[in-house]
Amino acid sequence: MIDLLQSISLFSSLHNSQLQSIADKCATRTFKAGTVLFRENEIGTAFYLVVSGAIKIYTTNNHGEDKIMSILTSGDSFGELALLDGKPRSATAQAIEDTKVISLAAKQFQQLLKEHFDINLSILKQLSARLRETNQQVQDLTYMDARQRVVKNLVKLANDHGSRNGTIVQIQIKLNYNELSQLAGVTKSLVFQVLHELQSKRILTVSGDQFLLDLKQL
């Protein structure tokens, strides 16, 4: 468990005895692709750290339409907001692929914050980054057309979750067309149209759930 904790930036400033103390309070869990870890409006009971795999965080409107807020991979943490303010979950967390996480119960998470000031700062930085990302999404929905949003989200996925070989970036998150549309805030039919256009211009290659983006053609 200590080795897993050491690999996560949130705990990078802690020494082994501190990590052991945290490890004693943590549990490791594995979720199959499609598993919901928690749902929007549920009471928060745990804090999570992604060891491997990928998690999508999304909200659902009154019409049952989903909007993906963020994609989280190895080293990312989530679920802290409800534990900090005591209010229900603000979004749903679901595994995109088989995912391994470290979980920390609410009481232990709050004790951790009391004992380690550096972790408080790290949590604040992450919350600030997510607020900036949400503000950017609002601006994109206001000022960018649907096609631009699809392209921008593909580039962001490549930057955040891509593996680069020369000018080719392989997007390593296994998103389906529904999830791409939810991420960009557009219809699935438009996603099909934009991806077809990008493929015809040799900017994008799609093979199954694998996306290859040619930066040279952008």
Buried (B, 14 or more C-beta within 10 A) or exposed (E): BBEBBEEBEBBEEBEEEBBEBBBEBBEEBEBEEEBEBBEBEEEBBBBBBBBBBBBBBBBBEEEEEBBBBBBBBBEBBBBBBBBBEEEBBBBBBBBBBBBBBBBBBBEBBBBBBEEBEEBEEBBEEBEEEBEEEEEEBEEBBEEBEBBEBBBBBBBBBBEBBBEEEEEBBBBBBBBEBEBBBBBBBBEBEBBEBBBEBBEEEEBBBEEEEEBBBBBEEB
